[in-house]
């Protein structure tokens, strides 16, 4: 058995060879080429309406059976005369069962059920709007960006080009896409022989006609290219998509439409990844370029005045994994892309690491090398072994041997040292053990990015660095909707007016609240505010904080959880119960960039002050308490329906004072979270996975239960070919190839 196939199918075998894959791999990794039947069991269970009907029908039948078994003496004794007490008991049991079912169904509806009431006025807002189809147009419908007209939001002037019609005879040609890197670097290679440089990704110049625009965030605002698009082969072909194991690929994509895909290998050929060691490749790259970097990293770049050399700090991208993670072909492609684009192509500016959660607390993973190696052999492909750090919850209890006081609330009933409530613990420890990095991206394995990873992370860092501190918390508490709010300056003015009308002052420095305990550095008189915010400049909206690296970059709004209806809003531990719950901020989805100094603050708050909060709340709240720079970066997010823009704003900025936090209108209230199901970025999004799989070339069920897309549709003479999308983030992507579902 080959190394690669043993992980792609999660074989329990631990016997691997170092040779390339053989014919046996194809048997272990069957690629489905036959057309799937239109109605399958998993289709029924995968469709929201069918799934819930079946689940509740089975639940009702099960409870009825329980009731019958419980009263079998009554049933078998039909000839006897029952007492009134027995009849009353049976009636009461039936009433209880029906009430439980009714309450459960009501709760399901509140949390975003797709079972709609008959009255249209009582439907969820998004259910009233038409599904968008322009996403699924392909590269044959490519037009110059100046000629592009989106299906949504509709332009008030000009023609509306949807549905796209025309005669498509040829294919455009993709070109290598190289983002602008921070500085020149030595070329880094994938192999030890230094014969295979890290490849380019390919993109198409122009946009697909009729494709919807993002509604939240903006490419141009963040400095992302918005005049190009990526197909699956240009994005992943350089890393093994579309060719065989024997040639060093992953064999995924060979069962999809692939006309013209050979162009992405025209210069490099099909790169053989069978014997790559990514840890070694990253180390070699850094060694070649170490003269570019700060040897003592800080949270901002500095210059060497004597030599005129600008040295930059380094960043770690920490991907969270767990024992039992399903290593699929597409997951491997995604991680190869991250390492190549972030580390090798940047000359070592980034390093990519895996933080592997070992769930068995009795394994001595930090005490015995053989045990640690066995965990790696059984759970991680060999090409990633050298960039893996193992951890367990038992280890966190040793690192933080603290008897925390009781929490204000603990809705999950999970242990405070567990990953669910304290996912930041292992990241804090990782940062303390890796002093060479100034920043740490906390990333998850079910996130995907169409585009170049370096462009994403560099653009986020540069844009947040340019943001002034005055009003930053207030701006970060709202979704930015360009077609509704106008320019960023208009949005900023609106937020300033809303803040003034609320009677609140903008947050600039550290928060004060009853019972607050100072950090050791604060006791020494140190502050996290930069010089640009000192003295008379403290309220200078144009200068305060500009040029300062963000301590926290979030990819969803930083909202006030107090009164928001968010279920974990009071999962707060260690603070005096004699005082009100301290002020807090949170952002849904833990994906974020944290500075070293923020992680040091979190570390001290944990071990010395015995404070903690839920995973998505602790980093932002520590930034709020101690005056660190925290920013929501409004990256492009798409929706699956033709929302009215005013209704969209009401649905996502409907909290207190027009923000996302506080009040029943918060989009994070349990009653409202279903609005995110049709977005490309939220923890329970359904549209993200559907759009991603269609982009990969696999047919998916539409809202009517009809299979749409796939190889036959993309190869049709009347069709527009395979999809080509602008850069965007997807989360969650729980499965990719149809055989994984």
VOTI-53425 format. One record per residue (C-alpha): residue number from 1; x, y, z. Coordinates in steps of 0.5 Angstrom, whole numbers, m for minus. Layout:
! VOTI-53425
(NUM; (X; Y; Z)),
...
END
This chain:
! VOTI-53425
(1; (0; 0; 0)),
(2; (3; 7; m2)),
(3; (3; 12; 3)),
(4; (m1; 17; 0)),
(5; (m7; 12; m1)),
(6; (m7; 10; 6)),
(7; (m9; 17; 8)),
(8; (m14; 18; 3)),
(9; (m18; 12; 5)),
(10; (m16; 12; 12)),
(11; (m13; 5; 12)),
(12; (m11; 3; 19)),
(13; (m5; 0; 16)),
(14; (1; 3; 19)),
(15; (6; m1; 14)),
(16; (8; 4; 8)),
(17; (13; 4; 3)),
(18; (17; 10; 0)),
(19; (16; 8; m7)),
(20; (11; 12; m12)),
(21; (3; 9; m12)),
(22; (2; 3; m16)),
(23; (m4; 0; m19)),
(24; (m7; m2; m12)),
(25; (m8; 5; m11)),
(26; (m13; 6; m16)),
(27; (m17; 0; m13)),
(28; (m16; 3; m6)),
(29; (m18; 10; m9)),
(30; (m24; 8; m14)),
(31; (m26; 14; m18)),
(32; (m33; 14; m19)),
(33; (m35; 15; m27)),
(34; (m42; 13; m27)),
(35; (m48; 17; m27)),
(36; (m51; 17; m20)),
(37; (m58; 16; m19)),
(38; (m62; 22; m18)),
(39; (m66; 19; m12)),
(40; (m61; 16; m7)),
(41; (m62; 15; 1)),
(42; (m57; 20; 2)),
(43; (m60; 25; m3)),
(44; (m66; 24; 2)),
(45; (m63; 25; 8)),
(46; (m58; 31; 5)),
(47; (m64; 35; 3)),
(48; (m66; 39; 9)),
(49; (m74; 39; 8)),
(50; (m73; 31; 7)),
(51; (m68; 30; 12)),
(52; (m72; 33; 18)),
(53; (m79; 30; 16)),
(54; (m76; 23; 16)),
(55; (m72; 25; 23)),
(56; (m79; 27; 26)),
(57; (m83; 21; 23)),
(58; (m78; 16; 26)),
(59; (m77; 20; 32)),
(60; (m85; 20; 33)),
(61; (m85; 12; 31)),
(62; (m80; 11; 36)),
(63; (m83; 15; 42)),
(64; (m89; 11; 40)),
(65; (m86; 4; 41)),
(66; (m83; 6; 47)),
(67; (m90; 8; 50)),
(68; (m93; 2; 48)),
(69; (m88; m2; 51)),
(70; (m88; 1; 57)),
(71; (m96; 0; 58)),
(72; (m96; m7; 55)),
(73; (m99; m10; 61)),
(74; (m105; m5; 59)),
(75; (m105; m7; 52)),
(76; (m105; m15; 53)),
(77; (m110; m14; 58)),
(78; (m115; m11; 54)),
(79; (m121; m16; 57)),
(80; (m120; m13; 64)),
(81; (m123; m7; 66)),
(82; (m118; m1; 67)),
(83; (m118; 3; 73)),
(84; (m119; 11; 72)),
(85; (m111; 12; 74)),
(86; (m109; 7; 69)),
(87; (m112; 11; 63)),
(88; (m110; 18; 66)),
(89; (m103; 15; 66)),
(90; (m103; 13; 59)),
(91; (m106; 20; 57)),
(92; (m101; 24; 60)),
(93; (m95; 20; 57)),
(94; (m98; 21; 50)),
(95; (m99; 28; 52)),
(96; (m92; 29; 54)),
(97; (m89; 25; 48)),
(98; (m93; 30; 43)),
(99; (m91; 36; 47)),
(100; (m84; 34; 47)),
(101; (m84; 33; 39)),
(102; (m88; 40; 39)),
(103; (m82; 43; 43)),
(104; (m77; 40; 39)),
(105; (m80; 42; 32)),
(106; (m81; 49; 35)),
(107; (m74; 49; 37)),
(108; (m71; 47; 30)),
(109; (m75; 52; 26)),
(110; (m72; 57; 31)),
(111; (m65; 55; 29)),
(112; (m66; 55; 22)),
(113; (m71; 50; 19)),
(114; (m72; 49; 12)),
(115; (m79; 47; 14)),
(116; (m83; 53; 12)),
(117; (m90; 56; 15)),
(118; (m96; 56; 10)),
(119; (m96; 64; 11)),
(120; (m91; 67; 7)),
(121; (m90; 73; 12)),
(122; (m88; 68; 17)),
(123; (m82; 65; 13)),
(124; (m75; 67; 14)),
(125; (m73; 73; 10)),
(126; (m68; 69; 6)),
(127; (m74; 64; 4)),
(128; (m77; 70; 0)),
(129; (m72; 71; m5)),
(130; (m70; 68; m12)),
(131; (m64; 63; m12)),
(132; (m58; 66; m16)),
(133; (m56; 62; m22)),
(134; (m50; 66; m25)),
(135; (m45; 63; m20)),
(136; (m45; 57; m24)),
(137; (m43; 60; m31)),
(138; (m37; 58; m34)),
(139; (m30; 60; m37)),
(140; (m33; 61; m44)),
(141; (m38; 66; m42)),
(142; (m31; 70; m39)),
(143; (m31; 78; m41)),
(144; (m27; 83; m40)),
(145; (m28; 86; m33)),
(146; (m30; 93; m36)),
(147; (m36; 89; m40)),
(148; (m38; 85; m34)),
(149; (m45; 86; m31)),
(150; (m47; 82; m25)),
(151; (m53; 78; m24)),
(152; (m54; 81; m17)),
(153; (m54; 86; m14)),
(154; (m58; 89; m20)),
(155; (m55; 95; m23)),
(156; (m60; 101; m24)),
(157; (m58; 103; m31)),
(158; (m56; 99; m37)),
(159; (m58; 92; m39)),
(160; (m58; 85; m34)),
(161; (m55; 80; m38)),
(162; (m58; 74; m34)),
(163; (m59; 68; m36)),
(164; (m53; 69; m40)),
(165; (m54; 66; m48)),
(166; (m50; 66; m54)),
(167; (m45; 61; m58)),
(168; (m39; 59; m55)),
(169; (m34; 55; m59)),
(170; (m27; 57; m56)),
(171; (m24; 57; m49)),
(172; (m19; 63; m46)),
(173; (m12; 61; m44)),
(174; (m10; 62; m37)),
(175; (m4; 66; m35)),
(176; (1; 65; m29)),
(177; (m2; 69; m23)),
(178; (4; 72; m18)),
(179; (2; 77; m13)),
(180; (6; 83; m11)),
(181; (11; 80; m5)),
(182; (13; 85; 0)),
(183; (20; 84; m2)),
(184; (25; 80; m7)),
(185; (27; 74; m4)),
(186; (32; 68; m6)),
(187; (28; 62; m10)),
(188; (26; 57; m6)),
(189; (25; 50; m8)),
(190; (20; 44; m7)),
(191; (26; 38; m7)),
(192; (32; 38; m4)),
(193; (36; 37; m10)),
(194; (33; 44; m12)),
(195; (31; 43; m19)),
(196; (23; 44; m18)),
(197; (22; 51; m16)),
(198; (15; 53; m12)),
(199; (10; 53; m18)),
(200; (5; 59; m20)),
(201; (m2; 59; m20)),
(202; (m6; 60; m26)),
(203; (m12; 65; m27)),
(204; (m16; 68; m33)),
(205; (m16; 75; m34)),
(206; (m23; 78; m34)),
(207; (m30; 76; m30)),
(208; (m35; 71; m32)),
(209; (m41; 75; m35)),
(210; (m47; 75; m30)),
(211; (m43; 72; m24)),
(212; (m46; 76; m18)),
(213; (m42; 80; m14)),
(214; (m40; 79; m6)),
(215; (m45; 83; m2)),
(216; (m41; 84; 4)),
(217; (m34; 86; 4)),
(218; (m30; 88; m2)),
(219; (m24; 86; m6)),
(220; (m22; 93; m8)),
(221; (m22; 96; m1)),
(222; (m17; 90; 2)),
(223; (m13; 91; m4)),
(224; (m15; 84; m7)),
(225; (m15; 83; m15)),
(226; (m22; 84; m17)),
(227; (m21; 83; m25)),
(228; (m19; 76; m25)),
(229; (m22; 69; m24)),
(230; (m20; 62; m22)),
(231; (m22; 55; m25)),
(232; (m20; 49; m21)),
(233; (m14; 47; m25)),
(234; (m11; 54; m25)),
(235; (m12; 54; m18)),
(236; (m10; 47; m16)),
(237; (m7; 44; m22)),
(238; (0; 46; m20)),
(239; (m1; 42; m14)),
(240; (m3; 35; m17)),
(241; (m10; 36; m19)),
(242; (m12; 33; m25)),
(243; (m6; 28; m26)),
(244; (m4; 21; m23)),
(245; (m1; 18; m17)),
(246; (4; 15; m21)),
(247; (6; 22; m24)),
(248; (6; 25; m17)),
(249; (m1; 28; m17)),
(250; (m7; 26; m13)),
(251; (m12; 23; m18)),
(252; (m17; 28; m16)),
(253; (m21; 32; m22)),
(254; (m20; 27; m27)),
(255; (m27; 25; m27)),
(256; (m29; 32; m29)),
(257; (m29; 36; m35)),
(258; (m22; 38; m36)),
(259; (m22; 42; m43)),
(260; (m15; 46; m44)),
(261; (m13; 44; m37)),
(262; (m6; 42; m40)),
(263; (m4; 49; m40)),
(264; (m3; 50; m33)),
(265; (3; 45; m34)),
(266; (6; 48; m40)),
(267; (12; 51; m36)),
(268; (13; 46; m30)),
(269; (10; 40; m33)),
(270; (7; 35; m28)),
(271; (10; 36; m21)),
(272; (12; 30; m17)),
(273; (10; 31; m10)),
(274; (11; 23; m8)),
(275; (17; 25; m4)),
(276; (17; 32; m1)),
(277; (18; 34; 6)),
(278; (15; 40; 7)),
(279; (18; 42; 14)),
(280; (25; 41; 10)),
(281; (23; 45; 4)),
(282; (21; 51; 9)),
(283; (27; 51; 13)),
(284; (31; 51; 7)),
(285; (27; 57; 4)),
(286; (28; 61; 11)),
(287; (36; 59; 11)),
(288; (37; 62; 4)),
(289; (33; 69; 6)),
(290; (34; 70; 13)),
(291; (38; 76; 12)),
(292; (31; 79; 10)),
(293; (28; 78; 17)),
(294; (28; 81; 24)),
(295; (32; 76; 29)),
(296; (28; 79; 35)),
(297; (21; 79; 32)),
(298; (16; 85; 34)),
(299; (9; 86; 32)),
(300; (11; 91; 27)),
(301; (17; 92; 21)),
(302; (23; 96; 23)),
(303; (29; 98; 19)),
(304; (36; 98; 20)),
(305; (38; 105; 19)),
(306; (46; 104; 18)),
(307; (45; 99; 12)),
(308; (38; 102; 10)),
(309; (35; 95; 10)),
(310; (28; 94; 12)),
(311; (27; 87; 16)),
(312; (20; 84; 16)),
(313; (17; 80; 22)),
(314; (15; 73; 20)),
(315; (8; 70; 21)),
(316; (6; 62; 23)),
(317; (0; 60; 20)),
(318; (m2; 54; 25)),
(319; (m8; 49; 22)),
(320; (m12; 46; 27)),
(321; (m12; 38; 26)),
(322; (m15; 32; 30)),
(323; (m13; 25; 30)),
(324; (m18; 22; 26)),
(325; (m19; 27; 21)),
(326; (m20; 25; 14)),
(327; (m14; 26; 9)),
(328; (m17; 27; 2)),
(329; (m14; 28; m4)),
(330; (m17; 36; m4)),
(331; (m15; 37; 3)),
(332; (m8; 35; 1)),
(333; (m8; 40; m5)),
(334; (m11; 45; 0)),
(335; (m5; 45; 5)),
(336; (0; 44; m1)),
(337; (m2; 50; m4)),
(338; (m2; 54; 3)),
(339; (5; 52; 4)),
(340; (8; 53; m3)),
(341; (4; 60; m4)),
(342; (5; 63; 4)),
(343; (12; 60; 5)),
(344; (16; 58; m1)),
(345; (14; 63; m6)),
(346; (15; 69; 0)),
(347; (22; 67; 1)),
(348; (20; 64; 8)),
(349; (16; 70; 11)),
(350; (11; 65; 13)),
(351; (12; 58; 16)),
(352; (6; 53; 16)),
(353; (5; 49; 22)),
(354; (0; 43; 24)),
(355; (m3; 43; 31)),
(356; (m5; 36; 32)),
(357; (m10; 34; 37)),
(358; (m9; 28; 40)),
(359; (m16; 26; 44)),
(360; (m13; 20; 48)),
(361; (m11; 23; 54)),
(362; (m7; 17; 56)),
(363; (m2; 17; 51)),
(364; (5; 20; 53)),
(365; (6; 24; 46)),
(366; (11; 29; 49)),
(367; (15; 24; 53)),
(368; (16; 18; 49)),
(369; (18; 20; 41)),
(370; (16; 13; 39)),
(371; (9; 14; 41)),
(372; (9; 21; 38)),
(373; (12; 18; 31)),
(374; (6; 12; 32)),
(375; (1; 18; 32)),
(376; (4; 21; 26)),
(377; (4; 15; 22)),
(378; (m3; 13; 23)),
(379; (m6; 20; 22)),
(380; (m2; 24; 18)),
(381; (1; 23; 11)),
(382; (9; 23; 11)),
(383; (10; 29; 7)),
(384; (7; 33; 13)),
(385; (10; 30; 19)),
(386; (16; 35; 20)),
(387; (11; 41; 21)),
(388; (6; 37; 26)),
(389; (6; 39; 33)),
(390; (2; 34; 38)),
(391; (m2; 36; 44)),
(392; (m7; 34; 48)),
(393; (m12; 36; 53)),
(394; (m8; 33; 59)),
(395; (m2; 37; 57)),
(396; (m6; 43; 57)),
(397; (m8; 41; 64)),
(398; (m1; 40; 66)),
(399; (1; 47; 63)),
(400; (m5; 51; 66)),
(401; (m6; 47; 73)),
(402; (m11; 52; 75)),
(403; (m17; 51; 79)),
(404; (m21; 56; 76)),
(405; (m27; 58; 79)),
(406; (m34; 57; 77)),
(407; (m37; 60; 70)),
(408; (m42; 65; 70)),
(409; (m45; 60; 65)),
(410; (m43; 54; 61)),
(411; (m48; 52; 56)),
(412; (m44; 46; 53)),
(413; (m43; 43; 60)),
(414; (m35; 42; 57)),
(415; (m29; 42; 61)),
(416; (m26; 48; 61)),
(417; (m19; 45; 59)),
(418; (m22; 42; 53)),
(419; (m22; 44; 46)),
(420; (m29; 46; 45)),
(421; (m29; 52; 50)),
(422; (m21; 53; 50)),
(423; (m18; 52; 43)),
(424; (m14; 58; 45)),
(425; (m10; 54; 50)),
(426; (m5; 50; 45)),
(427; (m4; 56; 41)),
(428; (m2; 60; 47)),
(429; (3; 55; 49)),
(430; (5; 54; 41)),
(431; (7; 62; 41)),
(432; (11; 61; 47)),
(433; (15; 55; 44)),
(434; (16; 59; 38)),
(435; (19; 66; 39)),
(436; (21; 67; 32)),
(437; (14; 69; 30)),
(438; (11; 76; 31)),
(439; (4; 74; 29)),
(440; (0; 67; 29)),
(441; (m6; 65; 24)),
(442; (m11; 61; 27)),
(443; (m13; 57; 21)),
(444; (m18; 51; 21)),
(445; (m18; 45; 16)),
(446; (m25; 46; 13)),
(447; (m23; 53; 10)),
(448; (m22; 54; 3)),
(449; (m19; 60; m1)),
(450; (m20; 61; m8)),
(451; (m14; 65; m10)),
(452; (m7; 66; m8)),
(453; (m6; 65; 0)),
(454; (m1; 70; 0)),
(455; (m5; 75; m3)),
(456; (m10; 74; 2)),
(457; (m6; 74; 8)),
(458; (m2; 80; 6)),
(459; (m7; 84; 4)),
(460; (m11; 83; 10)),
(461; (m5; 85; 14)),
(462; (m3; 91; 10)),
(463; (m11; 94; 10)),
(464; (m11; 93; 18)),
(465; (m5; 96; 19)),
(466; (m7; 102; 15)),
(467; (m14; 103; 20)),
(468; (m14; 108; 25)),
(469; (m16; 106; 32)),
(470; (m21; 112; 33)),
(471; (m28; 108; 32)),
(472; (m24; 102; 30)),
(473; (m29; 98; 35)),
(474; (m35; 101; 32)),
(475; (m33; 100; 25)),
(476; (m31; 93; 26)),
(477; (m38; 91; 30)),
(478; (m42; 92; 23)),
(479; (m42; 88; 16)),
(480; (m40; 93; 11)),
(481; (m45; 92; 5)),
(482; (m42; 96; m1)),
(483; (m48; 97; m5)),
(484; (m52; 99; 1)),
(485; (m47; 103; 5)),
(486; (m43; 106; m1)),
(487; (m36; 108; 0)),
(488; (m32; 106; 6)),
(489; (m31; 113; 7)),
(490; (m39; 113; 7)),
(491; (m39; 107; 12)),
(492; (m34; 110; 17)),
(493; (m39; 117; 17)),
(494; (m45; 113; 18)),
(495; (m42; 109; 24)),
(496; (m39; 115; 27)),
(497; (m46; 118; 27)),
(498; (m49; 112; 30)),
(499; (m44; 112; 35)),
(500; (m45; 119; 37)),
(501; (m53; 118; 37)),
(502; (m52; 112; 42)),
(503; (m49; 117; 47)),
(504; (m43; 112; 47)),
(505; (m36; 115; 46)),
(506; (m31; 111; 41)),
(507; (m27; 106; 44)),
(508; (m19; 108; 44)),
(509; (m16; 105; 50)),
(510; (m16; 99; 55)),
(511; (m23; 98; 58)),
(512; (m25; 100; 65)),
(513; (m29; 96; 69)),
(514; (m31; 94; 76)),
(515; (m26; 88; 79)),
(516; (m21; 89; 73)),
(517; (m14; 86; 75)),
(518; (m8; 89; 72)),
(519; (m2; 85; 68)),
(520; (5; 86; 70)),
(521; (7; 90; 65)),
(522; (1; 95; 66)),
(523; (3; 95; 73)),
(524; (10; 98; 71)),
(525; (6; 103; 67)),
(526; (7; 100; 60)),
(527; (1; 101; 55)),
(528; (m1; 98; 49)),
(529; (m3; 104; 45)),
(530; (2; 107; 40)),
(531; (6; 114; 40)),
(532; (1; 116; 35)),
(533; (m5; 116; 40)),
(534; (m1; 119; 46)),
(535; (m2; 126; 48)),
(536; (m6; 131; 44)),
(537; (m6; 126; 38)),
(538; (m10; 121; 42)),
(539; (m17; 123; 39)),
(540; (m14; 124; 32)),
(541; (m18; 120; 27)),
(542; (m13; 121; 22)),
(543; (m7; 119; 25)),
(544; (m8; 115; 32)),
(545; (m6; 107; 30)),
(546; (m5; 108; 23)),
(547; (1; 104; 21)),
(548; (1; 100; 27)),
(549; (0; 92; 26)),
(550; (m7; 89; 28)),
(551; (m6; 85; 34)),
(552; (m12; 81; 32)),
(553; (m15; 81; 25)),
(554; (m22; 77; 25)),
(555; (m26; 75; 19)),
(556; (m33; 76; 22)),
(557; (m35; 83; 26)),
(558; (m33; 84; 33)),
(559; (m40; 84; 36)),
(560; (m42; 86; 43)),
(561; (m45; 79; 46)),
(562; (m49; 82; 52)),
(563; (m56; 81; 50)),
(564; (m55; 79; 43)),
(565; (m58; 72; 44)),
(566; (m51; 69; 42)),
(567; (m51; 62; 46)),
(568; (m44; 63; 49)),
(569; (m45; 70; 51)),
(570; (m44; 69; 59)),
(571; (m39; 63; 58)),
(572; (m34; 67; 63)),
(573; (m30; 64; 68)),
(574; (m25; 67; 74)),
(575; (m28; 74; 75)),
(576; (m31; 76; 81)),
(577; (m38; 74; 82)),
(578; (m39; 80; 86)),
(579; (m38; 85; 80)),
(580; (m42; 85; 74)),
(581; (m40; 80; 68)),
(582; (m34; 84; 65)),
(583; (m35; 87; 58)),
(584; (m34; 83; 52)),
(585; (m33; 82; 45)),
(586; (m33; 76; 40)),
(587; (m33; 74; 33)),
(588; (m36; 68; 30)),
(589; (m31; 63; 27)),
(590; (m24; 63; 31)),
(591; (m20; 64; 24)),
(592; (m16; 70; 26)),
(593; (m9; 73; 26)),
(594; (m6; 74; 33)),
(595; (0; 78; 35)),
(596; (5; 75; 40)),
(597; (4; 80; 45)),
(598; (m4; 79; 45)),
(599; (m2; 71; 46)),
(600; (2; 73; 52)),
(601; (m3; 77; 55)),
(602; (m8; 71; 54)),
(603; (m3; 67; 57)),
(604; (m2; 71; 63)),
(605; (m9; 72; 64)),
(606; (m10; 65; 64)),
(607; (m4; 62; 68)),
(608; (m4; 68; 73)),
(609; (m10; 71; 74)),
(610; (m14; 65; 72)),
(611; (m19; 68; 67)),
(612; (m22; 65; 61)),
(613; (m28; 66; 56)),
(614; (m31; 61; 51)),
(615; (m26; 60; 45)),
(616; (m29; 65; 40)),
(617; (m29; 71; 46)),
(618; (m23; 70; 49)),
(619; (m18; 74; 44)),
(620; (m23; 79; 43)),
(621; (m24; 81; 50)),
(622; (m17; 81; 52)),
(623; (m16; 86; 46)),
(624; (m21; 90; 49)),
(625; (m19; 90; 56)),
(626; (m12; 92; 55)),
(627; (m13; 97; 49)),
(628; (m10; 92; 44)),
(629; (m11; 94; 36)),
(630; (m17; 89; 34)),
(631; (m20; 89; 27)),
(632; (m26; 86; 23)),
(633; (m23; 85; 16)),
(634; (m29; 86; 11)),
(635; (m27; 80; 6)),
(636; (m32; 79; 0)),
(637; (m37; 74; 2)),
(638; (m43; 72; m3)),
(639; (m50; 70; m2)),
(640; (m54; 65; m5)),
(641; (m61; 69; m6)),
(642; (m63; 76; m9)),
(643; (m64; 79; m2)),
(644; (m67; 86; m2)),
(645; (m61; 90; 0)),
(646; (m65; 94; 5)),
(647; (m67; 87; 8)),
(648; (m60; 85; 8)),
(649; (m58; 90; 12)),
(650; (m64; 89; 17)),
(651; (m62; 82; 17)),
(652; (m55; 82; 19)),
(653; (m54; 89; 22)),
(654; (m60; 89; 26)),
(655; (m57; 89; 33)),
(656; (m57; 95; 38)),
(657; (m55; 102; 35)),
(658; (m55; 98; 28)),
(659; (m49; 94; 30)),
(660; (m49; 86; 30)),
(661; (m49; 86; 37)),
(662; (m54; 86; 43)),
(663; (m62; 86; 42)),
(664; (m66; 81; 39)),
(665; (m64; 83; 32)),
(666; (m57; 81; 32)),
(667; (m55; 76; 27)),
(668; (m52; 71; 32)),
(669; (m58; 71; 36)),
(670; (m61; 63; 36)),
(671; (m67; 66; 32)),
(672; (m63; 69; 27)),
(673; (m57; 65; 25)),
(674; (m61; 61; 20)),
(675; (m60; 68; 15)),
(676; (m52; 65; 15)),
(677; (m54; 59; 12)),
(678; (m54; 62; 5)),
(679; (m47; 65; 5)),
(680; (m40; 63; 4)),
(681; (m37; 64; 10)),
(682; (m40; 62; 17)),
(683; (m40; 56; 21)),
(684; (m46; 53; 19)),
(685; (m47; 55; 12)),
(686; (m50; 51; 7)),
(687; (m48; 55; 1)),
(688; (m41; 55; 2)),
(689; (m40; 47; 1)),
(690; (m45; 47; m5)),
(691; (m42; 53; m9)),
(692; (m35; 50; m7)),
(693; (m37; 43; m10)),
(694; (m40; 46; m16)),
(695; (m33; 50; m17)),
(696; (m29; 43; m17)),
(697; (m34; 40; m22)),
(698; (m39; 36; m18)),
(699; (m46; 36; m19)),
(700; (m50; 38; m13)),
(701; (m58; 38; m11)),
(702; (m61; 45; m12)),
(703; (m67; 48; m8)),
(704; (m72; 43; m11)),
(705; (m68; 37; m10)),
(706; (m65; 37; m18)),
(707; (m58; 35; m19)),
(708; (m55; 40; m23)),
(709; (m48; 41; m26)),
(710; (m42; 36; m26)),
(711; (m38; 33; m32)),
(712; (m44; 32; m37)),
(713; (m47; 39; m36)),
(714; (m40; 43; m36)),
(715; (m38; 39; m43)),
(716; (m45; 41; m46)),
(717; (m44; 44; m53)),
(718; (m50; 49; m50)),
(719; (m46; 50; m43)),
(720; (m41; 55; m41)),
(721; (m36; 50; m39)),
(722; (m33; 50; m32)),
(723; (m34; 55; m27)),
(724; (m29; 61; m26)),
(725; (m30; 65; m19)),
(726; (m26; 71; m16)),
(727; (m22; 70; m10)),
(728; (m27; 68; m4)),
(729; (m27; 64; 3)),
(730; (m31; 58; 4)),
(731; (m33; 55; 11)),
(732; (m35; 50; 12)),
(733; (m33; 45; 7)),
(734; (m34; 38; 10)),
(735; (m34; 34; 4)),
(736; (m31; 35; m3)),
(737; (m32; 29; m8)),
(738; (m38; 26; m8)),
(739; (m36; 19; m5)),
(740; (m34; 22; 1)),
(741; (m41; 24; 3)),
END
